[in-house]
Structures are given as structure tokens and as C-alpha cells.
């Protein structure tokens, strides 16, 4: 199993079957206790060797941002809606795969030659875009790509430069990749429940039901997060930087990490020589926002890999940060006595 394989598989929110089936096969290599929850999450449990009564939930979301077909036009072009947060400006002229047959297509818009000066001054809306799959009639397009067909970016996996990788769906196949690697290390002293969540990109929907189902004593969320270390961004607004280690969040708009758990994560990283940075921004959110409020409350921490161009067809991460996330998660699972 490689990160490349996970990234190239398709799975927008609500249509994760392809990526879920692949991950299920991988999980069955390490445990027979694998099931699919009602919300579409994949749950794999490995019993602890010393403290099986203590349950730690490790989670990452399977789904990626993308589009869904809403209608076909008379000329055979498809209209789409976003599934997850996508800036329409990064979508124009990008290659995509459409429907269950992964039909090749391209996202198009009015060419600049035909745009008015006013058109050029405004941000192009998603309603201005269409998907061309090479059909010439409405009937042909509807047959090839019925309403609600998934549309995913079609981006090759490329490792480049000084240890960076570019692909679609790094958010959050990176976390899924590291969770599968951690399953190879199991069993741990405590019982670990590996949860590959669904529908994170549309409101943390899968994590909400999975956390209630699993009912762990604590949770670790493996994510990616927006790296703002590009262009002419003021240094004070560069909330985390690619290549500087895994990003530890103390707070975002939905979660505050328990202070003792936060300080424990810092201590573990220092003790084990793991590259770690504290994310200085408090915007955004992830599955931790749903997990930590489940049932009676679940102490939850998020470890994120900084990601440039997140939610785009060409996301970029540093391979060293992916390794740092893996090692920090392993260290935390191996030492869960943070309350002392």
C-alpha cells in the first residue's frame, strides 16, 4: 500500500465506496474486526495487549472534495454543484473523471476572448462552469452521466523538488495512509479503534455517528490543514509551514484541545525528536469538532500535515511532515497517560 494508490482512488463525500472498499481490504490484513457503520464510516478494532479496557479512537476521513452532476444541457455539457468547499477559480480547465465509469472530462468556462471587461473583474461562479465529457446531445450526456454522478479531479501523483508531493485528495488520504501504517504496528497496549470517516467535507457527518458508535476514552484525529506559507503572505499569517513538521492545533472554530493533552503531545514530540509545530491560526475545523462533543465528551487532539493549495486539484505536502505525523501518532498511542 502506497500513498499514491490512496490518492488516485475516487471518493467524494457521500460516495466513498471505492476508497472504502480498498481500505477495508487493507484493514483485514491486520484484524478480522472490521465493519461499516451506518454513516458509511469504516471501523477496524485491534484489542490492546495490556489495557484492553482503555479505548483510543484514531481517525482520518476518506472523502475528498469534488462535484456532483445536477443536469445536462442541450449541447451535451454537464452542470455541476460543489461537494465540499472548492474555490471555483481553481477549477477552470481542470481534467476530471465523471460517474461510475470514470469518464474523462474537463471543466470549462467562457473563454477570455469572449468575456467583457466586467466579466474579467469578477470571480467566476460555479454556475458559470460546465463539464465537457465529449457528448453532443442532452440525451447522450444524461445517459453517460446521470444526475448525482460524482465528479473528481484527475491529477497524477507527483513527487517533486526537495521532498514534496502533489496530487488531488491529499486531504485526507495522508491521514488514511498513516493509519494503515499504524495498523502494521498493532497491537498496542490499549485497544485502538481505527476509524476511516465519511462525509467530513460536508459537515463532519460521518465522525459524529462513528464517535457515538465507538465511544472511546480519547481520540486522535489525523488531518491535513491549510499551509499559508506561500506567495506574499505576511509571516504572521503563515499559520503553519510545509516542511516544518506535523502541525498541532490548540484550538479552531469548533474545538479546544484539553490543555493537559496538548502539553503531553508537545512533550512526546520533544522526547522522541519528532518535528512538530504549533498551528498559530484558529480558523477552520475538522472531525475533532464532532468527535469531542459525542456522548459525555471525548478528549480529542488533532495532528495535521500542512497542505498547500488544499481543496484543489493540485494539493502539495512535504513528505517529511507526513512522516512526522506518523511518528507523533505512534508515540501518542504508545503513551496515553497524559492525565498524570
C-alpha positions in Angstrom: 0.0 0.0 0.0 1.3 3.4 -1.0 0.1 7.0 -0.6 -0.2 7.2 -4.4 -2.7 4.4 -4.5 -4.9 6.0 -1.9 -4.8 9.5 -3.6 -5.7 8.2 -7.0 -8.8 6.3 -5.8 -12.1 8.3 -6.0 -14.4 9.1 -3.2 -16.2 12.4 -2.8 -18.4 12.9 0.3 -21.3 10.5 0.2 -19.8 8.4 -2.5 -16.8 6.8 -0.7 -17.4 3.2 -1.8 -14.2 2.9 -4.0 -11.8 4.2 -1.4 -13.7 2.4 1.4 -13.5 -1.0 -0.3 -9.8 -0.6 -0.8 -9.1 0.4 2.8 -11.3 -2.4 4.0 -9.2 -5.0 2.2 -6.1 -3.4 3.8 -7.6 -3.5 7.3 -8.5 -7.1 7.0 -4.8 -7.9 6.8 -4.4 -6.9 10.4 -7.7 -7.7 12.1 -11.0 -9.5 11.4 -12.9 -7.0 13.5 -13.8 -4.7 10.6 -17.2 -3.2 9.9 -19.0 -0.4 8.2 -21.1 1.9 10.4 -24.5 3.2 9.5 -23.0 6.6 8.5 -20.6 4.9 6.0 -17.5 5.0 8.2 -15.1 2.1 8.2 -14.3 0.9 11.7 -11.5 -1.5 12.5 -10.7 -2.5 16.1 -7.5 -4.1 17.4 -7.6 -5.2 21.0 -4.9 -3.9 23.4 -2.4 -6.4 24.8 -2.1 -4.9 28.3 -5.0 -2.5 28.9 -7.8 -3.7 26.5 -10.4 -1.9 28.5 -8.9 1.5 27.5 -10.2 2.5 24.1 -8.4 5.0 21.8 -10.0 6.2 18.6 -7.7 7.1 15.8 -9.5 8.7 12.8 -9.0 10.2 9.4 -11.5 11.0 6.7 -11.7 9.0 3.5 -13.7 11.6 1.5 -12.4 14.2 -0.8 -13.9 17.4 -2.3 -15.4 17.2 -5.7 -18.6 17.9 -7.6 -21.9 16.2 -8.5 -23.8 16.5 -11.7 -27.0 18.5 -11.4 -28.2 18.5 -15.1 -27.3 18.2 -18.7 -27.6 20.9 -21.3 -29.0 20.5 -24.8 -25.4 20.7 -26.2 -24.3 17.7 -24.1 -22.4 19.8 -21.5 -23.0 19.0 -17.8 -23.8 21.4 -15.0 -22.4 20.7 -11.6 -22.5 21.6 -7.9 -19.7 21.5 -5.4 -19.4 18.8 -2.9 -17.3 20.3 -0.1 -15.5 23.7 -0.1 -14.0 24.4 -3.6 -12.9 27.7 -4.9 -14.3 28.0 -8.5 -11.2 29.8 -9.5 -9.0 26.7 -9.1 -11.4 24.5 -11.2 -11.4 26.1 -14.7 -9.8 23.9 -17.4 -9.0 21.1 -15.0 -9.3 17.5 -16.1 -11.9 15.4 -14.2 -13.3 11.9 -14.0 -17.1 11.6 -14.1 -19.6 8.9 -12.9 -19.2 5.3 -12.1 -17.3 4.6 -15.3 -14.8 7.4 -14.5 -15.4 9.1 -17.9 -12.7 11.6 -18.8 -13.9 15.2 -18.8 -12.7 18.8 -18.5 -14.2 21.7 -16.6 -14.8 24.6 -19.0 -16.0 28.2 -18.9 -16.4 31.1 -21.3 -13.0 31.9 -22.9 -11.3 35.1 -22.1 -11.7 36.3 -25.7 -15.5 36.5 -25.3 -15.5 37.9 -21.8 -16.5 41.5 -21.2 -14.2 43.8 -19.1 -16.8 43.4 -16.4 -16.6 39.6 -16.6 -12.9 39.7 -16.2 -13.2 41.8 -13.0 -15.4 39.4 -11.1 -14.8 36.0 -9.6 -16.2 33.3 -11.8 -19.0 31.4 -10.1 -19.6 27.7 -10.1 -22.8 28.3 -12.1 -20.6 29.7 -14.9 -18.7 26.4 -15.3 -19.6 23.2 -17.1 -18.1 19.8 -17.6 -17.4 18.6 -21.1 -17.4 14.8 -21.5 -17.4 14.8 -25.3 -21.2 14.3 -25.7 -23.1 16.4 -28.2 -26.7 15.9 -27.0 -28.6 16.2 -23.8 -29.8 12.6 -24.1 -26.3 11.3 -24.6 -24.9 13.3 -21.6 -27.8 12.1 -19.3 -27.1 8.5 -20.3 -23.4 8.8 -19.7 -23.6 10.8 -16.5 -27.0 10.8 -14.8 -27.9 13.4 -12.2 -25.9 12.9 -9.0 -22.9 11.4 -10.8 -19.7 12.1 -8.9 -17.0 14.3 -10.5 -13.5 14.1 -9.1 -10.3 15.9 -10.2 -8.0 13.8 -12.4 -4.5 14.7 -11.2 -1.3 12.5 -11.4 0.6 11.7 -8.3 3.9 13.5 -8.5 6.8 13.6 -6.1 9.0 16.6 -6.9 11.6 19.1 -5.7 13.1 18.8 -2.2 10.8 16.1 -0.8 7.3 17.4 -1.8 4.3 15.6 -3.3 1.5 16.9 -5.4 -1.8 15.3 -6.1 -5.6 15.6 -5.6 -7.1 14.2 -2.3 -4.0 14.6 -0.1 -6.7 15.9 2.2 -7.1 13.4 3.9 -5.6 10.3 2.2 -2.5 11.3 4.0 -4.2 10.6 7.3 -5.7 7.3 6.0 -2.2 6.3 4.8 -0.7 6.8 8.2 -3.5 5.0 9.9 -2.9 1.9 7.8 0.8 2.1 8.5 0.0 2.3 12.2 -2.2 -0.8 12.0 1.0 -2.7 11.0 2.5 -1.7 14.4 -0.5 -3.1 16.3 -1.4 -4.4 18.8 -0.6 -1.5 21.2 -1.0 -1.6 25.0 -4.5 -0.1 24.7 -7.3 -1.1 22.4 -7.1 1.1 19.3 -10.2 1.7 17.0 -9.1 2.8 13.6 -12.0 4.9 12.1 -11.9 6.0 8.5 -14.7 8.5 8.4 -17.1 9.6 5.7 -18.6 13.0 4.7 -16.1 15.1 6.6 -16.0 17.7 3.8 -19.8 18.4 4.1 -20.1 18.9 7.8 -18.2 16.2 9.8 -21.2 13.9 9.3 -19.5 10.5 9.5 -17.4 11.3 12.5 -20.4 12.3 14.5 -22.1 8.9 14.2 -18.8 7.0 14.4 -17.7 8.6 17.7 -21.1 7.8 19.2 -20.8 4.2 18.0 -17.3 3.6 19.1 -17.5 5.5 22.5 -13.7 5.8 23.1 -11.9 7.2 26.1 -10.0 9.6 23.9 -9.4 10.3 20.3 -6.6 11.3 17.9 -7.6 12.9 14.6 -5.1 12.7 11.7 -5.7 15.5 9.2 -4.2 18.0 6.8 -4.5 21.7 7.2 -4.1 24.8 5.1 -0.4 25.9 4.9 -0.4 29.6 4.3 3.3 29.8 3.6 3.1 30.9 0.0 3.3 34.0 -2.1 3.4 37.4 -0.4 1.6 36.3 2.7 2.7 38.2 5.8 4.8 36.0 8.0 2.4 36.5 10.9 -0.4 34.9 8.8 1.6 31.8 7.9 -0.2 29.7 10.4 1.9 26.6 9.6 4.6 25.8 7.2 5.2 22.8 4.9 8.4 21.0 5.8 8.5 22.2 9.4 6.8 19.1 10.9 3.4 17.9 11.9 1.0 20.8 13.0 -0.5 20.6 16.4 -3.8 22.5 16.9 -4.7 24.0 20.3 -7.9 25.5 19.1 -10.1 26.0 16.0 -13.6 27.3 15.5 -15.2 24.0 16.8 -12.7 22.6 19.2 -10.4 23.4 22.1 -7.8 20.7 22.8 -7.6 19.8 26.5 -4.5 21.7 27.8 -3.0 18.6 29.5 -3.3 16.6 26.3 -1.9 19.4 24.2 1.2 19.7 26.5 1.6 15.9 26.6 1.8 16.0 22.8 4.5 18.6 22.9 6.4 16.6 25.5 6.2 13.4 23.5 7.5 15.1 20.3 10.4 16.6 22.1 11.3 13.4 23.9 11.2 11.4 20.6 12.8 14.0 18.4 9.7 14.4 16.2 9.4 17.6 14.1 6.3 19.4 15.4 5.0 22.9 15.0 2.0 24.5 16.8 -0.5 25.9 14.4 -0.9 29.6 15.1 -4.2 30.1 13.4 -7.6 29.1 14.9 -9.8 29.1 11.8 -11.3 26.1 10.1 -12.3 22.8 11.6 -12.1 19.0 11.2 -13.6 15.8 12.6 -12.4 16.7 16.1 -15.3 19.2 16.2 -17.8 16.3 16.0 -15.8 13.7 18.0 -15.1 15.7 21.1 -18.8 16.5 21.8 -20.0 12.9 21.4 -21.8 11.2 24.3 -20.3 12.5 27.6 -17.4 14.2 25.8 -14.3 12.7 24.4 -10.8 14.3 24.9 -9.6 14.8 21.4 -6.4 16.1 19.7 -5.6 16.8 16.1 -2.3 16.2 14.3 -2.3 17.8 10.8 0.0 17.8 7.9 0.4 21.3 6.4 -1.0 21.3 2.9 -0.6 24.0 0.2 -3.4 24.6 -2.3 -5.7 22.5 -0.1 -9.2 21.6 -1.6 -7.8 21.9 -5.1 -6.7 19.5 -7.8 -3.0 20.2 -7.0 -2.5 20.0 -3.3 1.1 19.9 -2.0 2.6 18.4 1.1 6.1 17.7 2.4 6.9 14.0 2.7 8.8 14.8 5.9 5.6 16.2 7.5 3.7 13.0 6.6 6.4 11.0 8.4 6.3 13.4 11.4 2.5 12.8 11.7 3.0 9.1 11.6 5.7 9.1 14.3 3.8 11.5 16.6 0.6 9.5 16.4 2.5 6.3 17.1 4.2 7.9 20.1 0.9 9.2 21.5 -0.8 5.8 21.1 2.1 4.2 22.9 1.8 6.7 25.8 -1.7 7.6 26.7 -1.1 8.5 30.3 -1.4 12.2 29.8 -3.8 12.8 32.7 -1.0 12.1 35.2 
